[in-house]
Amino acid sequence: MTSPGRRGQVGAICGAAALTMPGLFLRLSGTHPAPWVGAVFFGIAIIGAAFLLAWAAEALQLDVSQGLALAVLALIAVLPEYAVDFVFTSKAGHDPKQYAPLALANMTGGNRLLIGVGWSLVVLLAAWRMRRIGRAEGYNGPFDDEVQLSRSHSIEIGFLTVATLYSLTLPLRRTLTLFDAVILVSLFIAYLVRIARAPAEEPHLIGPAQLIGSLPRTQRRIVVGVLLMFAAGVILACAEGFAEALVETGTQFGISKFLLVQWLAPLASEAPELLVAGLFAWRLNTEAGLGALVSSKVNQWTLLVGTLPIVFSVSSSSLHGLPLDAMQREELFLTAGQSAFAVAVLANRSISVREACALLGLFLAQFALGAALPEGVHEVERIGVGSAYLVFAAIIVFRHRDALPGLFRDGFRTPVKELVHAESAPHSLESTS
């Protein structure tokens, strides 16, 4: 008899697959519904496919070498985000005035959402969960409210710091160039080479990924392969329809196309990753949840940004960079400022509840200001909030200055095996069971 937990895992996989059907039908049948209907159906299809990708990618770690797993997972995990962004960037090669801003909007929105909501979600949810469990068991003492990362995560933090410092130069340009692509993609490859030296470890699978991982080897490999191919096919089939439907919806209803692409599209593509991190936090496995999101930020801030000029160059059949207008330079500055604040917070490899509230609060404040203020002062708002991020980052870096030499030594020089096997500090907000 199938256990309730197993039935739920099977139901989750079937439910995610069912979500892809309406969008896939629209695409394969050539049906052209109202733009908002297309945006909903294609977006739901991408969400369903992204869940299938995430579960299959987690289970894949059981069947391939550590280095190959890292390479494949790095690409698979963000395929939905890449697919939508590449659609806009490719179209920008033929119509840069309309589509270049949308390509940057999707990228900056996804990056800011990942930190502002994702990182803070892990810390705040785990803190609430810990307090609830403690009160239920009659504990009335103080709670340690920090999520700590082990020394091996210094690698992600170190490379993210370098990528962030480089990103602060991007708002000074009028294009994202192939030179930027070389720097950022090379940085990602260097990051991948370093973490690929980590010894193989048994992955910690949860939910549907755990069900897939429990299958016999041959059956598991078949299921993983089918899920990966099906989900990737759905995303590639629906990404263009989703992108176009968002643009047409904005035009039809007088809604800013930029805002739809900047926030609605990343919500669809980032939802599975945020949910998985939330599940880790709920189970008080905070290091796994936060570590995965930090790694994803490295991926998006290097490989995703770096490949946009390449896609534009191929699409436009030229060596010109992806154009950046004044608004896009401001958005890049704001996103880079948030990234600088985030890595400053992580300089001591921990995030407290207060720091998580700051990440979420600043994100929501900028979002609210952008919606409430008149169009004419948005430039001041973006530059102002971005500058505030940098000021706060400088203050925190000064406070954590004693931790920086060790962080960068571990991030770039200490052998990875030594980091993995080193005795780490106890992980607060994490289950010890």
Secondary structure, DSSP 8 states (H G I E B T S, - for coil): ---HHHHHHHHHHHHHHHHHHHHHHHHHHT----HHHHHHHHHHHHHHHHHHHHHHHHHHTTTS-HHHHHHHHHHHTTHHHHHHHHHHHHHHTT-HHHHHHHHHHHHHHHHHHIIIIIIHHHHHHHHHHHHHHHHHTT--S----EEE--GGGHHHHHHHHHHHHHHTTGGG-SEE-HHHHHHHHHHHHHHHHHHTTS--------THHHHHHTS-HHHHHHHHHHHHHHHHHHHHHHHHHHHHHHHHHHHHHT--HHHIIIIIHHHHHHHHHHHHHHHHHHTT-HHHHHHHHHHHHHHIIIIIHHHHHHHHHHHHTSS--EE--HHHHHHHHHHHHHHHHHHHHGGGSEEEHHHHHHHHHHHHHHHHHHHHS-GGGHHHHHHHHHHHHHHHHHHHHHHTGGGHHHHHHHHHTS-HHHHHHS-----TTS---
